[in-house]
Amino acid sequence: MSQDLQLAELMAARLCHDLVGPIGAVANGVDLLGESGGPDPEVTSLIAASARQASRRLQWFRIAFGTANALPASAMMAETRRLAGGLFEEGRVTLDWLAPDEALEGATTRAGAKLALNLTLLALESLPRGGAVRVRFEISSGLAMSVIALGTGARIPEDIELALRPGAEVKDLTAKAVPAYLAARLAESAGVRLMHNAGTDRVDFSISLPATR
């Protein structure tokens, strides 16, 4: 089996894993409505919340795993921040993302937006007991990006650590590690390396992208 096909299978597995919960909850809610014979406020609330969660994840996947062509050039980072925020709603982890300005928008590429989304997800998955994710940007000769996970027991899972290494192979990936592998390859395609470091209750991801042309 080719590496491209293996990666496609892993990405499909990741998508299905993340979407089966909220979509299944919608289906269960509809079944409950049918059994009760009419609308129930608690059931309809469950259906609405699950549908919103599935929609947010689909929007995130479309940009993070897709071509990102749907991002508006004039507000690329603002839209990226909105999509990232959808992952944190009603969760145990809060998101602290520096508000974009005109200079930041001008320095952002679609590859940078995709990296921001994937790194934010990696930080989220580095916090098994909850905490906070802090995203910061700095403009110098290019765009420097740091994503920091802060919380009790923060760590980089082993499969994600392996996927971040230079020379990581698709055959060694898990579905959970796909965002890490994609982020590392995006960095390589830009001619830079994605850096990561884990300390006590803290995980750091950082990258410096070249200036846009």
Secondary structure, DSSP 8 states (H G I E B T S, - for coil): --HHHHHHHHHHHHHHHHHHHHHHHHHHHHHHHHHHTS--HHHHHHHHHHHHHHHHHHHHHHHHTS--TTS-GGGHHHHHHHHHHHTTTTSSEEEEE----HHHHHH--HHHHHHHHHHHHHHHHT-TT-EEEEEEEEESSEEEEEEEEESTT----HHHHHHHSTT--GGG--GGGHHHHHHHHHHHHTT---EEEEETTEEEEEEEEE---
